[in-house]
Amino acid sequence: MGILNIFKQKNAQTLEPLTVYAPVSGKAVPLNEVPDEIFGAGILGSGCGIWPEGNKVKAPFHGVICQVADTKHAVGVKSSDGMELLIHVGLDTVDMAGNGFQVKVREGQKVLMGETLLEFDMNAVQKAGHSEIVIVVVTDSPDFKEIRLLEQGQVTERSPLLKLTAE
């Protein structure tokens, strides 16, 4: 076991089970207030949107990266307790073809809550005519009895955001 692994284990925060922590600070809104037909209708899963204050998206729990979009605007993360989450930066940002985005992780990588997953240039997103809202959805929503938004309005990175209830 390398020194980095020992450091990570000793500094791994104990987290509440079935809880998604805010990946960015900003203003949290219910999913139906996200100005997008697909996300707003919950077609990809239940969750919320966050109007971000910063440009770094952090891991919302301890888990494994299960997907990184080729266009660098979205990351999928799976927790040890079965939550599968999509964090998507902006609306229609796939059109930016990765410009303005930097991915800091790779598929299969283990991450601890709070580690940077990706960074984005908010000005570039806005200049391209897109919304910068960060969408957080539980893609395996049908596997859970309830997914509840814990806070609306101002949230800080690493604060509890969504609470899931198992079937």
OpenMM code with the backbone's topology and positions (N, CA, C; nanometers):
from openmm import Vec3, app, unit

residues = "MET GLY ILE LEU ASN ILE PHE LYS GLN LYS ASN ALA GLN THR LEU GLU PRO LEU THR VAL TYR ALA PRO VAL SER GLY LYS ALA VAL PRO LEU ASN GLU VAL PRO ASP GLU ILE PHE GLY ALA GLY ILE LEU GLY SER GLY CYS GLY ILE TRP PRO GLU GLY ASN LYS VAL LYS ALA PRO PHE HIS GLY VAL ILE CYS GLN VAL ALA ASP THR LYS HIS ALA VAL GLY VAL LYS SER SER ASP GLY MET GLU LEU LEU ILE HIS VAL GLY LEU ASP THR VAL ASP MET ALA GLY ASN GLY PHE GLN VAL LYS VAL ARG GLU GLY GLN LYS VAL LEU MET GLY GLU THR LEU LEU GLU PHE ASP MET ASN ALA VAL GLN LYS ALA GLY HIS SER GLU ILE VAL ILE VAL VAL VAL THR ASP SER PRO ASP PHE LYS GLU ILE ARG LEU LEU GLU GLN GLY GLN VAL THR GLU ARG SER PRO LEU LEU LYS LEU THR ALA GLU".split()
positions = [
    Vec3(0.0847, -0.1173, 0.0000),
    Vec3(0.0000, 0.0000, 0.0000),
    Vec3(0.0893, 0.1237, 0.0000),
    Vec3(0.0708, 0.2112, -0.0976),
    Vec3(0.1529, 0.3302, -0.1090),
    Vec3(0.1137, 0.4359, -0.0074),
    Vec3(0.2015, 0.5326, 0.0110),
    Vec3(0.1771, 0.6402, 0.1059),
    Vec3(0.0519, 0.7197, 0.0691),
    Vec3(0.0261, 0.7379, -0.0611),
    Vec3(-0.0920, 0.8114, -0.1039),
    Vec3(-0.2189, 0.7383, -0.0612),
    Vec3(-0.2224, 0.6051, -0.0763),
    Vec3(-0.3403, 0.5281, -0.0355),
    Vec3(-0.3627, 0.5361, 0.1152),
    Vec3(-0.2559, 0.5320, 0.1927),
    Vec3(-0.2688, 0.5434, 0.3379),
    Vec3(-0.3242, 0.6810, 0.3731),
    Vec3(-0.2720, 0.7857, 0.3084),
    Vec3(-0.3186, 0.9212, 0.3327),
    Vec3(-0.4676, 0.9332, 0.3006),
    Vec3(-0.5085, 0.8787, 0.1852),
    Vec3(-0.6495, 0.8872, 0.1452),
    Vec3(-0.7393, 0.8148, 0.2447),
    Vec3(-0.6987, 0.6951, 0.2891),
    Vec3(-0.7817, 0.6200, 0.3825),
    Vec3(-0.7974, 0.6944, 0.5145),
    Vec3(-0.6892, 0.7512, 0.5656),
    Vec3(-0.6948, 0.8219, 0.6928),
    Vec3(-0.7772, 0.9498, 0.6830),
    Vec3(-0.7833, 1.0094, 0.5641),
    Vec3(-0.8548, 1.1348, 0.5466),
    Vec3(-0.9928, 1.1168, 0.4836),
    Vec3(-1.0349, 0.9928, 0.4619),
    Vec3(-1.1667, 0.9679, 0.4052),
    Vec3(-1.2726, 0.9978, 0.5114),
    Vec3(-1.3528, 1.0958, 0.4817),
    Vec3(-1.4585, 1.1371, 0.5731),
    Vec3(-1.5682, 1.0301, 0.5764),
    Vec3(-1.6243, 1.0069, 0.6941),
    Vec3(-1.7381, 0.9163, 0.7049),
    Vec3(-1.8612, 0.9922, 0.6578),
    Vec3(-1.9325, 0.9346, 0.5631),
    Vec3(-2.0476, 1.0004, 0.5034),
    Vec3(-2.1763, 0.9288, 0.5402),
    Vec3(-2.2858, 1.0030, 0.5377),
    Vec3(-2.4178, 0.9441, 0.5600),
    Vec3(-2.4506, 0.8520, 0.4428),
    Vec3(-2.5039, 0.7333, 0.4704),
    Vec3(-2.5423, 0.6436, 0.3602),
    Vec3(-2.6518, 0.7066, 0.2740),
    Vec3(-2.6507, 0.6709, 0.1464),
    Vec3(-2.7519, 0.7147, 0.0500),
    Vec3(-2.7725, 0.8661, 0.0506),
    Vec3(-2.6623, 0.9391, 0.0612),
    Vec3(-2.6658, 1.0853, 0.0604),
    Vec3(-2.5728, 1.1369, -0.0486),
    Vec3(-2.6239, 1.2313, -0.1247),
    Vec3(-2.5447, 1.2995, -0.2268),
    Vec3(-2.5110, 1.4369, -0.1708),
    Vec3(-2.3831, 1.4699, -0.1715),
    Vec3(-2.3367, 1.5995, -0.1221),
    Vec3(-2.3179, 1.6944, -0.2402),
    Vec3(-2.3361, 1.8228, -0.2175),
    Vec3(-2.3286, 1.9221, -0.3251),
    Vec3(-2.1911, 1.9210, -0.3925),
    Vec3(-2.1883, 1.9047, -0.5250),
    Vec3(-2.0613, 1.9038, -0.5971),
    Vec3(-2.0070, 2.0449, -0.6249),
    Vec3(-2.0912, 2.1455, -0.6066),
    Vec3(-2.0527, 2.2859, -0.6224),
    Vec3(-2.1341, 2.3699, -0.5243),
    Vec3(-2.0819, 2.4863, -0.4908),
    Vec3(-2.1599, 2.5833, -0.4139),
    Vec3(-2.2451, 2.6627, -0.5112),
    Vec3(-2.3610, 2.7079, -0.4643),
    Vec3(-2.4480, 2.7880, -0.5493),
    Vec3(-2.5912, 2.7811, -0.5030),
    Vec3(-2.6832, 2.8107, -0.5935),
    Vec3(-2.8263, 2.8105, -0.5628),
    Vec3(-2.8899, 2.6821, -0.6151),
    Vec3(-2.9347, 2.5964, -0.5229),
    Vec3(-2.9993, 2.4703, -0.5604),
    Vec3(-3.1457, 2.4937, -0.5921),
    Vec3(-3.1916, 2.4304, -0.7003),
    Vec3(-3.3315, 2.4389, -0.7410),
    Vec3(-3.3836, 2.2987, -0.7700),
    Vec3(-3.5145, 2.2768, -0.7496),
    Vec3(-3.5716, 2.1470, -0.7856),
    Vec3(-3.5530, 2.1209, -0.9348),
    Vec3(-3.5493, 1.9955, -0.9710),
    Vec3(-3.5254, 1.9575, -1.1106),
    Vec3(-3.6281, 2.0191, -1.2053),
    Vec3(-3.7528, 2.0323, -1.1605),
    Vec3(-3.8553, 2.0873, -1.2497),
    Vec3(-3.8350, 2.2362, -1.2784),
    Vec3(-3.7395, 2.2998, -1.2095),
    Vec3(-3.7053, 2.4398, -1.2375),
    Vec3(-3.5818, 2.4522, -1.3273),
    Vec3(-3.5262, 2.3396, -1.3683),
    Vec3(-3.4135, 2.3415, -1.4624),
    Vec3(-3.4723, 2.3690, -1.6005),
    Vec3(-3.4231, 2.4738, -1.6683),
    Vec3(-3.4826, 2.5137, -1.7967),
    Vec3(-3.4427, 2.4235, -1.9135),
    Vec3(-3.4795, 2.2951, -1.9032),
    Vec3(-3.4485, 2.1982, -2.0073),
    Vec3(-3.5581, 2.0923, -2.0063),
    Vec3(-3.6099, 2.0577, -2.1243),
    Vec3(-3.7207, 1.9617, -2.1329),
    Vec3(-3.6846, 1.8239, -2.0804),
    Vec3(-3.5652, 1.7745, -2.1113),
    Vec3(-3.5249, 1.6391, -2.0723),
    Vec3(-3.4940, 1.6332, -1.9224),
    Vec3(-3.4001, 1.7182, -1.8773),
    Vec3(-3.3642, 1.7175, -1.7349),
    Vec3(-3.4816, 1.7624, -1.6489),
    Vec3(-3.5483, 1.8711, -1.6880),
    Vec3(-3.6583, 1.9267, -1.6092),
    Vec3(-3.7730, 1.8296, -1.5887),
    Vec3(-3.7946, 1.7419, -1.6840),
    Vec3(-3.9024, 1.6429, -1.6734),
    Vec3(-3.8585, 1.5183, -1.5971),
    Vec3(-3.7318, 1.5121, -1.5589),
    Vec3(-3.6835, 1.3957, -1.4839),
    Vec3(-3.6647, 1.2722, -1.5690),
    Vec3(-3.6543, 1.2873, -1.6992),
    Vec3(-3.6419, 1.1719, -1.7888),
    Vec3(-3.5141, 1.0927, -1.7614),
    Vec3(-3.4055, 1.1616, -1.7251),
    Vec3(-3.2794, 1.0927, -1.6977),
    Vec3(-3.2643, 1.0530, -1.5509),
    Vec3(-3.3602, 1.0927, -1.4681),
    Vec3(-3.3559, 1.0583, -1.3264),
    Vec3(-3.3954, 1.1765, -1.2407),
    Vec3(-3.4149, 1.1495, -1.1122),
    Vec3(-3.4506, 1.2534, -1.0155),
    Vec3(-3.3246, 1.3230, -0.9668),
    Vec3(-3.3395, 1.4462, -0.9243),
    Vec3(-3.2248, 1.5205, -0.8732),
    Vec3(-3.2547, 1.6673, -0.8599),
    Vec3(-3.1588, 1.7511, -0.9012),
    Vec3(-3.1753, 1.8955, -0.8877),
    Vec3(-3.0770, 1.9663, -0.9803),
    Vec3(-3.0876, 2.0969, -0.9805),
    Vec3(-2.9923, 2.1810, -1.0505),
    Vec3(-2.9268, 2.2736, -0.9501),
    Vec3(-2.8052, 2.3174, -0.9812),
    Vec3(-2.7363, 2.4155, -0.8970),
    Vec3(-2.6793, 2.5231, -0.9881),
    Vec3(-2.7196, 2.6483, -0.9650),
    Vec3(-2.6598, 2.7607, -1.0351),
    Vec3(-2.5270, 2.7855, -0.9653),
    Vec3(-2.4153, 2.7503, -1.0295),
    Vec3(-2.2868, 2.7465, -0.9602),
    Vec3(-2.2247, 2.8836, -0.9337),
    Vec3(-2.1504, 2.8887, -0.8233),
    Vec3(-2.0725, 3.0078, -0.7905),
    Vec3(-1.9272, 2.9909, -0.8326),
    Vec3(-1.8832, 2.8664, -0.8457),
    Vec3(-1.7447, 2.8395, -0.8828),
    Vec3(-1.7367, 2.7587, -1.0097),
    Vec3(-1.6154, 2.7195, -1.0444),
    Vec3(-1.5947, 2.6489, -1.1709),
    Vec3(-1.5380, 2.5083, -1.1538),
    Vec3(-1.5365, 2.4575, -1.0307),
    Vec3(-1.4864, 2.3221, -1.0067),
    Vec3(-1.6007, 2.2336, -0.9585),
    Vec3(-1.6136, 2.1174, -1.0230),
    Vec3(-1.7137, 2.0194, -0.9838),
    Vec3(-1.6419, 1.9127, -0.9026),
    Vec3(-1.6908, 1.8886, -0.7812),
    Vec3(-1.6263, 1.7953, -0.6886),
    Vec3(-1.7076, 1.6663, -0.6754),
    Vec3(-1.6411, 1.5612, -0.6314),
    Vec3(-1.7095, 1.4325, -0.6093),
    Vec3(-1.8143, 1.4498, -0.4994),
    Vec3(-1.9373, 1.4020, -0.5236),
    Vec3(-2.0469, 1.4195, -0.4287),
    Vec3(-2.0553, 1.3110, -0.3209),
    Vec3(-1.9644, 1.2153, -0.3273),
    Vec3(-1.9545, 1.1062, -0.2297),
    Vec3(-1.8301, 1.0264, -0.2655),
    Vec3(-1.7941, 0.9276, -0.1837),
    Vec3(-1.6848, 0.8368, -0.2174),
    Vec3(-1.7395, 0.7409, -0.3241),
    Vec3(-1.6633, 0.7177, -0.4290),
    Vec3(-1.7144, 0.6286, -0.5322),
    Vec3(-1.6137, 0.6004, -0.6412),
    Vec3(-1.6674, 0.5562, -0.7542),
    Vec3(-1.5872, 0.5204, -0.8702),
    Vec3(-1.6442, 0.5944, -0.9907),
    Vec3(-1.5557, 0.6479, -1.0727),
    Vec3(-1.5978, 0.7153, -1.1955),
    Vec3(-1.6428, 0.6084, -1.2942),
    Vec3(-1.7682, 0.6157, -1.3362),
    Vec3(-1.8199, 0.5140, -1.4286),
    Vec3(-1.8375, 0.5680, -1.5699),
    Vec3(-1.8277, 0.7003, -1.5856),
    Vec3(-1.8402, 0.7564, -1.7197),
    Vec3(-1.7801, 0.8964, -1.7217),
    Vec3(-1.7096, 0.9267, -1.8303),
    Vec3(-1.6606, 1.0617, -1.8570),
    Vec3(-1.7006, 1.0926, -2.0005),
    Vec3(-1.7781, 1.1975, -2.0188),
    Vec3(-1.8218, 1.2338, -2.1543),
    Vec3(-1.7019, 1.2746, -2.2386),
    Vec3(-1.7005, 1.2312, -2.3633),
    Vec3(-1.5937, 1.2696, -2.4556),
    Vec3(-1.5827, 1.4212, -2.4665),
    Vec3(-1.6948, 1.4881, -2.4503),
    Vec3(-1.6990, 1.6337, -2.4605),
    Vec3(-1.6708, 1.7030, -2.3269),
    Vec3(-1.6311, 1.6260, -2.2270),
    Vec3(-1.5786, 1.6743, -2.0987),
    Vec3(-1.6764, 1.7547, -2.0133),
    Vec3(-1.8026, 1.7599, -2.0495),
    Vec3(-1.8993, 1.8409, -1.9767),
    Vec3(-1.9803, 1.7616, -1.8739),
    Vec3(-1.9590, 1.6312, -1.8657),
    Vec3(-2.0381, 1.5479, -1.7759),
    Vec3(-1.9563, 1.4299, -1.7253),
    Vec3(-1.9886, 1.3900, -1.6012),
    Vec3(-1.9194, 1.2778, -1.5374),
    Vec3(-2.0229, 1.1920, -1.4658),
    Vec3(-2.0071, 1.0604, -1.4746),
    Vec3(-2.0907, 0.9666, -1.4010),
    Vec3(-2.0105, 0.9076, -1.2861),
    Vec3(-2.0729, 0.8991, -1.1688),
    Vec3(-2.0068, 0.8461, -1.0495),
    Vec3(-2.1009, 0.7458, -0.9834),
    Vec3(-2.0431, 0.6352, -0.9351),
    Vec3(-2.1224, 0.5346, -0.8638),
    Vec3(-2.0679, 0.5206, -0.7227),
    Vec3(-2.1590, 0.5251, -0.6244),
    Vec3(-2.1198, 0.5122, -0.4843),
    Vec3(-2.1147, 0.3657, -0.4434),
    Vec3(-2.0495, 0.3397, -0.3311),
    Vec3(-2.0409, 0.2025, -0.2812),
    Vec3(-2.1761, 0.1497, -0.2357),
    Vec3(-2.2711, 0.2413, -0.2046),
    Vec3(-2.4034, 0.1945, -0.1630),
    Vec3(-2.5063, 0.1966, -0.2765),
    Vec3(-2.4560, 0.1999, -0.4019),
    Vec3(-2.5431, 0.1739, -0.5160),
    Vec3(-2.6011, 0.2937, -0.5888),
    Vec3(-2.5700, 0.4149, -0.5481),
    Vec3(-2.6221, 0.5319, -0.6192),
    Vec3(-2.5404, 0.5563, -0.7453),
    Vec3(-2.6082, 0.5767, -0.8562),
    Vec3(-2.5420, 0.6129, -0.9804),
    Vec3(-2.5839, 0.7551, -1.0143),
    Vec3(-2.4858, 0.8421, -1.0273),
    Vec3(-2.5131, 0.9844, -1.0413),
    Vec3(-2.4507, 1.0392, -1.1691),
    Vec3(-2.5235, 1.1263, -1.2362),
    Vec3(-2.4713, 1.2014, -1.3488),
    Vec3(-2.4608, 1.3465, -1.3052),
    Vec3(-2.3425, 1.4036, -1.3234),
    Vec3(-2.3230, 1.5465, -1.2987),
    Vec3(-2.2945, 1.6078, -1.4349),
    Vec3(-2.3834, 1.6962, -1.4766),
    Vec3(-2.3809, 1.7521, -1.6117),
    Vec3(-2.3680, 1.9036, -1.6001),
    Vec3(-2.2633, 1.9602, -1.6592),
    Vec3(-2.2416, 2.1048, -1.6513),
    Vec3(-2.3045, 2.1738, -1.7713),
    Vec3(-2.4010, 2.2581, -1.7440),
    Vec3(-2.4635, 2.3401, -1.8468),
    Vec3(-2.5692, 2.2684, -1.9274),
    Vec3(-2.6383, 2.3482, -2.0077),
    Vec3(-2.7405, 2.2956, -2.0978),
    Vec3(-2.6891, 2.3095, -2.2409),
    Vec3(-2.6985, 2.2023, -2.3159),
    Vec3(-2.6515, 2.1970, -2.4549),
    Vec3(-2.5015, 2.2214, -2.4681),
    Vec3(-2.4273, 2.2031, -2.3595),
    Vec3(-2.2825, 2.2251, -2.3624),
    Vec3(-2.2088, 2.1158, -2.4395),
    Vec3(-2.2774, 2.0091, -2.4742),
    Vec3(-2.2175, 1.9078, -2.5611),
    Vec3(-2.1736, 1.9738, -2.6921),
    Vec3(-2.2443, 2.0791, -2.7330),
    Vec3(-2.2108, 2.1524, -2.8552),
    Vec3(-2.0739, 2.2185, -2.8485),
    Vec3(-2.0200, 2.2360, -2.7284),
    Vec3(-1.8905, 2.3036, -2.7131),
    Vec3(-1.7731, 2.2106, -2.7431),
    Vec3(-1.8020, 2.0820, -2.7626),
    Vec3(-1.7004, 1.9824, -2.8013),
    Vec3(-1.5778, 1.9827, -2.7101),
    Vec3(-1.6012, 2.0061, -2.5814),
    Vec3(-1.4919, 2.0010, -2.4845),
    Vec3(-1.4219, 2.1332, -2.4610),
    Vec3(-1.4460, 2.2329, -2.5452),
    Vec3(-1.3829, 2.3636, -2.5258),
    Vec3(-1.4357, 2.4279, -2.3975),
    Vec3(-1.3444, 2.4702, -2.3121),
    Vec3(-1.3836, 2.5316, -2.1860),
    Vec3(-1.3976, 2.4334, -2.0714),
    Vec3(-1.3672, 2.3061, -2.0948),
    Vec3(-1.3798, 2.2029, -1.9920),
    Vec3(-1.2481, 2.1273, -1.9750),
    Vec3(-1.2155, 2.0929, -1.8518),
    Vec3(-1.0991, 2.0097, -1.8217),
    Vec3(-1.1424, 1.8992, -1.7265),
    Vec3(-1.1289, 1.7756, -1.7707),
    Vec3(-1.1623, 1.6608, -1.6868),
    Vec3(-1.0396, 1.6239, -1.6047),
    Vec3(-1.0602, 1.5974, -1.4763),
    Vec3(-0.9506, 1.5669, -1.3846),
    Vec3(-0.9488, 1.4206, -1.3410),
    Vec3(-1.0420, 1.3390, -1.3955),
    Vec3(-1.0529, 1.1980, -1.3571),
    Vec3(-1.0650, 1.1120, -1.4828),
    Vec3(-1.0578, 0.9805, -1.4634),
    Vec3(-1.0754, 0.8869, -1.5744),
    Vec3(-1.1711, 0.7754, -1.5293),
    Vec3(-1.2311, 0.7083, -1.6245),
    Vec3(-1.3226, 0.5982, -1.5934),
    Vec3(-1.2487, 0.4920, -1.5136),
    Vec3(-1.3162, 0.4388, -1.4122),
    Vec3(-1.2589, 0.3354, -1.3271),
    Vec3(-1.1825, 0.3900, -1.2077),
    Vec3(-1.1585, 0.5200, -1.2045),
    Vec3(-1.0834, 0.5808, -1.0943),
    Vec3(-1.1696, 0.5916, -0.9691),
    Vec3(-1.1111, 0.5563, -0.8537),
    Vec3(-1.1786, 0.5746, -0.7254),
    Vec3(-1.1574, 0.7182, -0.6805),
    Vec3(-1.2638, 0.7788, -0.6264),
    Vec3(-1.2555, 0.9164, -0.5786),
    Vec3(-1.3158, 0.9274, -0.4397),
    Vec3(-1.2658, 1.0236, -0.3643),
    Vec3(-1.3223, 1.0560, -0.2341),
    Vec3(-1.4079, 1.1809, -0.2478),
    Vec3(-1.5098, 1.1921, -0.1645),
    Vec3(-1.5949, 1.3092, -0.1663),
    Vec3(-1.5082, 1.4344, -0.1564),
    Vec3(-1.5334, 1.5300, -0.2445),
    Vec3(-1.4599, 1.6554, -0.2430),
    Vec3(-1.3457, 1.6641, -0.3424),
    Vec3(-1.3061, 1.5508, -0.4025),
    Vec3(-1.2008, 1.5553, -0.5040),
    Vec3(-1.2561, 1.6205, -0.6309),
    Vec3(-1.1740, 1.6979, -0.6990),
    Vec3(-1.2161, 1.7658, -0.8215),
    Vec3(-1.2337, 1.6645, -0.9343),
    Vec3(-1.3524, 1.6686, -0.9961),
    Vec3(-1.3834, 1.5815, -1.1093),
    Vec3(-1.3585, 1.6525, -1.2417),
    Vec3(-1.4025, 1.7776, -1.2493),
    Vec3(-1.3807, 1.8558, -1.3695),
    Vec3(-1.3843, 2.0038, -1.3359),
    Vec3(-1.3274, 2.0817, -1.4257),
    Vec3(-1.3307, 2.2274, -1.4153),
    Vec3(-1.3892, 2.2812, -1.5447),
    Vec3(-1.4560, 2.3970, -1.5349),
    Vec3(-1.5145, 2.4566, -1.6538),
    Vec3(-1.4979, 2.6078, -1.6505),
    Vec3(-1.4949, 2.6660, -1.7684),
    Vec3(-1.4831, 2.8098, -1.7836),
    Vec3(-1.6245, 2.8659, -1.8000),
    Vec3(-1.6766, 2.9254, -1.6916),
    Vec3(-1.8140, 2.9748, -1.6922),
    Vec3(-1.8338, 3.0805, -1.8010),
    Vec3(-1.7334, 3.1650, -1.8217),
    Vec3(-1.7442, 3.2683, -1.9252),
    Vec3(-1.7540, 3.2055, -2.0634),
    Vec3(-1.6775, 3.0998, -2.0885),
    Vec3(-1.6827, 3.0322, -2.2185),
    Vec3(-1.8199, 2.9692, -2.2414),
    Vec3(-1.8768, 2.9109, -2.1363),
    Vec3(-2.0107, 2.8505, -2.1467),
    Vec3(-2.1133, 2.9581, -2.1814),
    Vec3(-2.1082, 3.0696, -2.1084),
    Vec3(-2.2027, 3.1788, -2.1332),
    Vec3(-2.1805, 3.2416, -2.2708),
    Vec3(-2.0532, 3.2597, -2.3087),
    Vec3(-2.0204, 3.3198, -2.4385),
    Vec3(-2.0725, 3.2320, -2.5526),
    Vec3(-2.0748, 3.0994, -2.5308),
    Vec3(-2.1266, 3.0062, -2.6325),
    Vec3(-2.2796, 3.0055, -2.6357),
    Vec3(-2.3412, 3.0843, -2.5465),
    Vec3(-2.4869, 3.0957, -2.5455),
    Vec3(-2.5578, 2.9877, -2.4663),
    Vec3(-2.4856, 2.9243, -2.3730),
    Vec3(-2.5440, 2.8155, -2.2952),
    Vec3(-2.5607, 2.8551, -2.1484),
    Vec3(-2.6516, 2.7878, -2.0830),
    Vec3(-2.6702, 2.8043, -1.9391),
    Vec3(-2.5611, 2.7269, -1.8671),
    Vec3(-2.5123, 2.7808, -1.7551),
    Vec3(-2.4057, 2.7148, -1.6802),
    Vec3(-2.4574, 2.6283, -1.5646),
    Vec3(-2.5869, 2.6095, -1.5536),
    Vec3(-2.6420, 2.5317, -1.4426),
    Vec3(-2.5792, 2.3919, -1.4377),
    Vec3(-2.5493, 2.3466, -1.3177),
    Vec3(-2.4942, 2.2125, -1.2970),
    Vec3(-2.6109, 2.1226, -1.2566),
    Vec3(-2.6330, 2.0181, -1.3347),
    Vec3(-2.7446, 1.9274, -1.3095),
    Vec3(-2.6914, 1.8019, -1.2416),
    Vec3(-2.7603, 1.7618, -1.1350),
    Vec3(-2.7221, 1.6443, -1.0563),
    Vec3(-2.8419, 1.5496, -1.0584),
    Vec3(-2.8278, 1.4357, -1.1266),
    Vec3(-2.9395, 1.3407, -1.1340),
    Vec3(-2.8955, 1.1996, -1.0958),
    Vec3(-2.9836, 1.1316, -1.0263),
    Vec3(-2.9633, 0.9919, -0.9893),
    Vec3(-3.0156, 0.9097, -1.1066),
    Vec3(-2.9235, 0.8522, -1.1844),
    Vec3(-2.9642, 0.7833, -1.3069),
    Vec3(-3.0289, 0.6476, -1.2806),
    Vec3(-3.0089, 0.5931, -1.1612),
    Vec3(-3.0776, 0.4685, -1.1266),
    Vec3(-3.1928, 0.4972, -1.0296),
    Vec3(-3.2620, 0.6082, -1.0514),
    Vec3(-3.3724, 0.6519, -0.9653),
    Vec3(-3.4777, 0.5447, -0.9388),
    Vec3(-3.5170, 0.4645, -1.0394),
    Vec3(-3.6201, 0.3635, -1.0133),
    Vec3(-3.5807, 0.2613, -0.9060),
    Vec3(-3.4507, 0.2504, -0.8755),
    Vec3(-3.4052, 0.1559, -0.7742),
    Vec3(-3.4281, 0.2063, -0.6313),
    Vec3(-3.4780, 0.3303, -0.6175),
    Vec3(-3.4964, 0.3894, -0.4856),
    Vec3(-3.6423, 0.4286, -0.4634),
    Vec3(-3.6853, 0.4177, -0.3388),
    Vec3(-3.8229, 0.4497, -0.3025),
    Vec3(-3.8474, 0.5995, -0.3111),
    Vec3(-3.7487, 0.6785, -0.2654),
    Vec3(-3.7643, 0.8231, -0.2636),
    Vec3(-3.6287, 0.8897, -0.2836),
    Vec3(-3.6306, 1.0024, -0.3534),
    Vec3(-3.5120, 1.0869, -0.3686),
    Vec3(-3.5577, 1.2280, -0.3326),
    Vec3(-3.5021, 1.2796, -0.2240),
    Vec3(-3.5504, 1.4062, -0.1687),
    Vec3(-3.4405, 1.5124, -0.1736),
    Vec3(-3.4763, 1.6300, -0.2257),
    Vec3(-3.3869, 1.7450, -0.2245),
    Vec3(-3.3888, 1.8023, -0.0830),
    Vec3(-3.2727, 1.8050, -0.0180),
    Vec3(-3.2654, 1.8481, 0.1218),
    Vec3(-3.2639, 1.9988, 0.1385),
    Vec3(-3.2027, 2.0678, 0.0456),
    Vec3(-3.1911, 2.2138, 0.0556),
    Vec3(-3.2237, 2.2790, -0.0772),
    Vec3(-3.3035, 2.3844, -0.0725),
    Vec3(-3.3236, 2.4710, -0.1878),
    Vec3(-3.2605, 2.6043, -0.1535),
    Vec3(-3.2227, 2.6787, -0.2541),
    Vec3(-3.1544, 2.8045, -0.2295),
    Vec3(-3.0054, 2.7797, -0.2118),
    Vec3(-2.9413, 2.8629, -0.1338),
    Vec3(-2.7961, 2.8585, -0.1196),
    Vec3(-2.7479, 2.7265, -0.0576),
    Vec3(-2.6554, 2.6613, -0.1265),
    Vec3(-2.5898, 2.5410, -0.0748),
    Vec3(-2.4392, 2.5616, -0.0881),
    Vec3(-2.3669, 2.4961, -0.0019),
    Vec3(-2.2216, 2.5018, -0.0121),
    Vec3(-2.1698, 2.3651, -0.0524),
    Vec3(-2.0596, 2.3684, -0.1259),
    Vec3(-1.9934, 2.2453, -0.1669),
    Vec3(-1.9761, 2.1559, -0.0442),
    Vec3(-2.0025, 2.0288, -0.0624),
    Vec3(-1.9910, 1.9248, 0.0404),
    Vec3(-2.1045, 1.9244, 0.1428),
    Vec3(-2.2051, 2.0088, 0.1264),
    Vec3(-2.3197, 2.0023, 0.2182),
    Vec3(-2.4188, 1.8979, 0.1653),
    Vec3(-2.4937, 1.8308, 0.2549),
    Vec3(-2.5911, 1.7318, 0.2089),
    Vec3(-2.6920, 1.7952, 0.1129),
    Vec3(-2.7137, 1.7303, -0.0015),
    Vec3(-2.7987, 1.7854, -0.1065),
    Vec3(-2.9204, 1.6987, -0.1344),
    Vec3(-2.8974, 1.5692, -0.1562),
    Vec3(-3.0050, 1.4750, -0.1854),
    Vec3(-2.9980, 1.3587, -0.0882),
    Vec3(-3.1141, 1.3119, -0.0452),
    Vec3(-3.1207, 1.1943, 0.0413),
    Vec3(-3.2068, 1.0904, -0.0290),
    Vec3(-3.1528, 0.9693, -0.0426),
    Vec3(-3.2254, 0.8616, -0.1085),
    Vec3(-3.2743, 0.7624, -0.0028),
    Vec3(-3.3887, 0.7031, -0.0314),
    Vec3(-3.4439, 0.5998, 0.0554),
    Vec3(-3.4502, 0.4710, -0.0262),
    Vec3(-3.3927, 0.3639, 0.0300),
    Vec3(-3.3902, 0.2347, -0.0397),
    Vec3(-3.5308, 0.1755, -0.0459),
    Vec3(-3.5531, 0.0915, -0.1468),
    Vec3(-3.6827, 0.0214, -0.1609),
    Vec3(-3.7059, -0.0697, -0.0434),
] * unit.nanometer
topology = app.Topology()
chain = topology.addChain("A")
for resn in residues:
    res = topology.addResidue(resn, chain)
    for name in ("N", "CA", "C"):
        topology.addAtom(name, app.Element.getBySymbol(name[0]), res)
